């Protein structure tokens, strides 16, 4: 677990994008972050503005996740590193989170940060702040996948933790930005993935349960 690499963290971000609290609401998130109507984004008439704002939005949640990684690494450093007991406990937590991702028996972890049409951000900084807010709001829902990356980050230095979470955020941000640029073309694929959301969720949960078992 401590040797998890940046490609694995990036892949975990892609899985988070496919989660039920992100993928189905991507058009609404893009509209909220950019200030443009979904129809304008889909038509491509607001492509440049959507790109700028979606990058700012992505930078916002990247800052939140990187800060979480640094915090976890700092706590682990204060404890003198993760002991064998803490590593086993962490594995159990990951197993429980993975099973919950597949079976949804802990309802608060499925809470979704839903966008609102009120108070749309103004300018780059507004989109950045909104991304930070949604990063915090997404954390319970993407928590099972995010937790595995945070636990890996806790076993490295702060710089590596920040980079690991940045890789995770890149995996989440890349399809989000792509959707902002090519929403009309990507919608069929997104609809196809949404129809298979339960299968994707169960498969992701099973993978996390296996990962937790390997940690133990």
C-alpha positions as CSV (number, residue, x, y, z in Angstrom):
1,X,0.0,0.0,0.0
2,X,2.8,2.4,0.8
3,X,4.2,1.8,-2.7
4,X,1.1,3.0,-4.5
5,X,2.2,5.1,-7.4
6,X,1.0,8.1,-9.2
7,X,-0.6,6.2,-12.1
8,X,-2.7,4.3,-9.5
9,X,-3.7,7.5,-7.8
10,X,-4.7,9.0,-11.2
11,X,-6.8,5.9,-12.0
12,X,-8.5,6.3,-8.6
13,X,-9.4,9.8,-9.6
14,X,-11.0,8.5,-12.8
15,X,-13.0,6.0,-10.7
16,X,-14.2,8.9,-8.5
17,X,-15.4,10.7,-11.6
18,X,-17.6,7.7,-12.4
19,X,-19.2,7.7,-8.9
20,X,-22.9,8.4,-8.6
21,X,-22.3,11.8,-6.9
22,X,-20.2,13.1,-9.8
23,X,-20.9,11.6,-13.2
24,X,-24.8,12.1,-13.3
25,X,-24.4,15.8,-12.3
26,X,-21.5,16.8,-14.5
27,X,-23.5,19.0,-16.8
28,X,-25.0,20.8,-13.8
29,X,-21.6,21.2,-12.1
30,X,-20.2,22.6,-15.4
31,X,-23.0,25.1,-15.6
32,X,-22.6,26.1,-12.0
33,X,-18.8,26.5,-12.2
34,X,-18.8,28.4,-15.5
35,X,-22.0,30.5,-15.2
36,X,-23.1,29.3,-18.6
37,X,-26.3,27.4,-19.4
38,X,-25.9,23.6,-20.1
39,X,-27.3,24.2,-23.6
40,X,-24.5,26.8,-24.3
41,X,-21.9,24.4,-23.0
42,X,-23.2,21.6,-25.2
43,X,-23.3,23.7,-28.3
44,X,-19.7,24.8,-27.9
45,X,-20.6,28.5,-28.0
46,X,-19.0,29.0,-24.5
47,X,-16.1,26.7,-25.0
48,X,-13.2,29.0,-24.0
49,X,-15.0,30.4,-21.0
50,X,-16.0,27.0,-19.8
51,X,-12.4,25.8,-20.2
52,X,-11.1,28.6,-18.0
53,X,-13.7,28.2,-15.3
54,X,-13.6,24.4,-15.2
55,X,-9.8,24.6,-14.8
56,X,-10.3,27.0,-11.9
57,X,-13.0,24.7,-10.4
58,X,-10.6,21.7,-10.7
59,X,-7.8,23.7,-9.1
60,X,-10.1,24.4,-6.2
61,X,-10.9,20.7,-5.3
62,X,-7.2,19.8,-6.0
63,X,-6.2,22.3,-3.3
64,X,-8.6,20.6,-0.9
65,X,-7.5,17.1,-1.6
66,X,-3.8,18.0,-1.5
67,X,-4.3,19.7,1.9
68,X,-6.0,16.5,3.1
69,X,-3.0,14.5,1.9
70,X,-0.5,16.8,3.7
71,X,-2.6,16.7,6.9
72,X,-2.7,12.8,6.9
73,X,1.1,12.7,6.3
74,X,1.7,15.2,9.0
75,X,-0.4,13.3,11.5
76,X,1.4,10.1,10.6
77,X,4.8,11.8,11.1
78,X,3.7,13.0,14.5
79,X,2.9,9.4,15.4
80,X,6.2,8.3,14.2
81,X,4.8,6.6,11.1
82,X,2.0,4.1,10.8
83,X,2.5,1.1,13.1
84,X,1.6,-2.4,12.2
85,X,-1.6,-2.1,14.3
86,X,-2.6,1.2,12.6
87,X,-1.9,-0.3,9.2
88,X,-4.2,-3.3,10.0
89,X,-6.8,-0.9,11.3
90,X,-6.5,1.2,8.1
91,X,-7.0,-2.0,6.1
92,X,-10.2,-2.8,8.0
93,X,-11.5,0.8,7.4
94,X,-10.8,0.4,3.6
95,X,-12.6,-2.9,3.5
96,X,-15.6,-1.4,5.3
97,X,-15.6,1.6,2.9
98,X,-15.3,-0.7,-0.1
99,X,-18.2,-2.9,1.0
100,X,-20.3,0.2,1.7
101,X,-19.4,1.5,-1.8
102,X,-20.8,-1.8,-3.2
103,X,-23.7,-2.3,-0.9
104,X,-24.6,1.3,0.4
105,X,-25.3,0.4,4.0
106,X,-23.8,3.6,5.5
107,X,-26.2,6.2,4.0
108,X,-24.3,9.4,5.1
109,X,-21.3,8.3,3.0
110,X,-23.6,8.5,-0.1
111,X,-24.5,12.1,0.4
112,X,-24.1,14.2,-2.7
113,X,-23.1,17.8,-3.0
114,X,-25.8,19.0,-5.4
115,X,-25.3,22.1,-7.4
116,X,-27.6,25.0,-7.1
117,X,-28.6,27.7,-9.6
118,X,-28.3,30.4,-7.0
119,X,-25.1,32.4,-6.4
120,X,-23.1,31.3,-9.4
121,X,-19.4,32.3,-9.1
122,X,-18.0,35.5,-10.6
123,X,-14.6,35.2,-12.3
124,X,-11.7,32.8,-11.9
125,X,-11.5,33.2,-8.1
126,X,-15.2,32.5,-7.7
127,X,-14.9,29.2,-9.6
128,X,-11.8,28.4,-7.6
129,X,-13.7,28.9,-4.3
130,X,-16.6,26.9,-5.6
131,X,-14.2,24.0,-6.5
132,X,-12.9,24.1,-2.9
133,X,-16.4,24.0,-1.5
134,X,-17.4,21.1,-3.8
135,X,-14.1,19.3,-2.9
136,X,-15.2,19.3,0.7
137,X,-18.8,18.3,-0.3
138,X,-17.7,15.4,-2.5
139,X,-15.4,13.9,0.2
140,X,-18.1,11.8,1.9
141,X,-19.3,10.3,-1.4
142,X,-15.9,9.7,-3.0
143,X,-14.5,8.8,0.4
144,X,-13.9,5.1,-0.1
145,X,-11.6,5.7,-3.0
146,X,-10.1,8.9,-1.6
147,X,-9.4,7.2,1.7
148,X,-7.2,4.5,0.1
149,X,-5.1,7.3,-1.5
150,X,-4.9,9.2,1.8
151,X,-3.8,6.2,3.7
152,X,-1.0,5.7,1.1
153,X,-0.1,9.4,1.4
154,X,0.1,9.1,5.2
155,X,3.1,6.7,4.8
156,X,5.2,9.1,2.8
157,X,6.5,12.6,3.2
158,X,4.4,15.7,2.9
159,X,5.7,16.6,-0.6
160,X,4.9,13.1,-1.9
161,X,1.5,13.2,-0.2
162,X,0.6,16.4,-2.0
163,X,1.8,15.0,-5.3
164,X,-0.1,11.8,-4.8
165,X,-3.3,13.7,-4.1
166,X,-2.6,16.0,-7.1
167,X,-2.4,12.9,-9.3
168,X,-5.7,11.7,-7.9
169,X,-7.2,15.1,-8.5
170,X,-5.9,15.1,-12.1
171,X,-7.7,11.8,-12.7
172,X,-10.9,13.5,-11.5
173,X,-10.3,16.8,-13.3
174,X,-9.3,15.6,-16.7
175,X,-12.7,14.0,-17.7
176,X,-14.4,16.9,-16.1
177,X,-12.6,19.5,-18.2
178,X,-13.0,17.3,-21.3
179,X,-16.7,17.2,-20.7
180,X,-16.8,21.0,-20.5
181,X,-15.1,21.2,-23.9
182,X,-16.9,18.4,-25.7
183,X,-20.1,17.8,-23.7
184,X,-22.2,17.2,-26.8
185,X,-19.9,14.5,-28.1
186,X,-19.3,12.9,-24.7
187,X,-22.9,12.8,-23.6
188,X,-23.7,9.4,-25.3
189,X,-20.7,7.8,-23.5
190,X,-21.6,9.5,-20.2
191,X,-25.2,8.2,-20.5
192,X,-23.9,4.7,-21.2
193,X,-21.7,4.8,-18.1
194,X,-24.6,6.2,-16.0
195,X,-26.8,3.3,-17.0
196,X,-24.0,1.0,-15.7
197,X,-23.4,3.0,-12.5
198,X,-24.4,0.2,-10.1
199,X,-22.1,-2.3,-11.8
200,X,-19.2,0.3,-11.7
201,X,-19.9,1.1,-8.1
202,X,-19.9,-2.6,-7.1
203,X,-16.7,-3.3,-9.0
204,X,-15.0,-0.4,-7.4
205,X,-16.1,-1.5,-4.0
206,X,-14.8,-5.0,-4.5
207,X,-11.4,-3.7,-5.6
208,X,-11.2,-1.5,-2.5
209,X,-12.1,-4.5,-0.3
210,X,-9.3,-6.5,-1.9
211,X,-6.9,-3.6,-1.4
212,X,-7.9,-3.4,2.3
213,X,-7.3,-7.2,2.6
214,X,-3.9,-6.9,1.1
215,X,-3.0,-4.1,3.6
216,X,-3.9,-6.4,6.4
